[in-house]
Amino acid sequence: MDDDALLRGRVYGADHDDPDPGPRPGHVYRELVGGPLDSLLLDVTGWSTDQLADGAALSTEIGRYGAGGRAHYEPRPGAPSRWDWASDTP
């Protein structure tokens, strides 16, 4: 299986050896678009309206700054289920 196939439907933060890294029933997700976490799903179950409007800074080792870096994603205007990559920070 190639890397792109592995990432389809995978939830951000799921263990790499999880036999079912996909979405869970009853949870709410946002699709991450672009940047180092492209195509992953972010579980936003229980997030407030303000938190959803702010987007997220997500830890990642595959961004511009390597281990300890964060990828910033923001809600897409007109398509709140998709969050676009904005930047990487240390």
C-alpha positions as CSV (number, residue, x, y, z in Angstrom):
1,M,0.0,0.0,0.0
2,D,1.4,3.4,-0.9
3,D,1.6,6.4,1.5
4,D,-1.4,8.2,-0.1
5,A,-3.6,5.1,0.2
6,L,-2.5,4.7,3.9
7,L,-3.5,8.3,4.8
8,R,-7.0,8.2,3.1
9,G,-9.5,8.3,5.9
10,R,-6.9,8.2,8.7
11,V,-7.6,10.2,11.8
12,Y,-4.9,12.6,13.0
13,G,-3.3,11.1,16.2
14,A,-4.3,7.5,15.4
15,D,-1.6,5.0,16.2
16,H,0.3,3.8,13.2
17,D,-0.3,0.2,14.1
18,D,-4.1,0.8,14.8
19,P,-5.9,-1.8,12.6
20,D,-8.7,0.7,12.1
21,P,-7.3,4.3,12.1
22,G,-10.4,5.7,10.4
23,P,-13.3,7.8,11.7
24,R,-15.5,6.5,14.6
25,P,-19.3,6.5,14.7
26,G,-20.7,9.5,16.7
27,H,-17.6,11.7,16.2
28,V,-17.3,14.9,14.3
29,Y,-14.4,15.5,11.9
30,R,-12.7,18.1,9.8
31,E,-10.7,17.2,6.7
32,L,-7.2,18.7,6.7
33,V,-6.3,20.1,3.3
34,G,-2.7,20.9,2.2
35,G,0.4,21.0,4.2
36,P,2.1,18.1,6.0
37,L,-1.2,16.6,7.3
38,D,-3.1,16.7,4.0
39,S,-6.0,14.3,3.8
40,L,-6.0,13.4,7.5
41,L,-9.2,13.8,9.5
42,L,-9.2,15.8,12.8
43,D,-11.6,14.7,15.5
44,V,-13.4,17.9,16.7
45,T,-16.0,16.2,18.8
46,G,-17.0,18.4,21.7
47,W,-15.2,21.5,20.4
48,S,-17.0,24.8,21.0
49,T,-18.0,27.2,18.2
50,D,-15.2,29.5,19.1
51,Q,-12.6,26.7,19.0
52,L,-13.9,25.6,15.6
53,A,-13.7,29.1,14.3
54,D,-10.0,29.4,15.5
55,G,-8.8,26.3,13.7
56,A,-5.9,24.3,15.2
57,A,-2.1,24.2,15.6
58,L,-1.3,20.4,15.4
59,S,1.9,18.8,16.4
60,T,3.7,17.1,13.6
61,E,7.2,15.7,12.9
62,I,6.8,16.0,9.1
63,G,6.3,19.7,8.8
64,R,8.9,22.4,8.0
65,Y,10.3,22.4,11.5
66,G,10.5,18.7,12.1
67,A,10.0,17.2,15.6
68,G,8.3,19.7,17.9
69,G,6.8,21.7,15.0
70,R,3.2,22.5,14.5
71,A,1.0,22.8,11.4
72,H,-1.7,25.4,11.5
73,Y,-5.0,24.8,9.9
74,E,-7.9,27.2,9.5
75,P,-11.6,26.6,8.6
76,R,-12.3,27.1,4.9
77,P,-14.8,29.9,4.3
78,G,-18.0,28.4,2.9
79,A,-16.9,24.8,3.6
80,P,-16.5,24.4,7.3
81,S,-15.9,20.7,7.1
82,R,-12.5,21.4,5.4
83,W,-9.6,23.1,7.1
84,D,-6.9,24.6,4.9
85,W,-3.2,24.6,5.9
86,A,-2.0,28.1,6.8
87,S,1.6,27.7,8.0
88,D,4.1,25.6,10.0
89,T,5.7,27.0,13.1
90,P,8.5,25.7,15.4
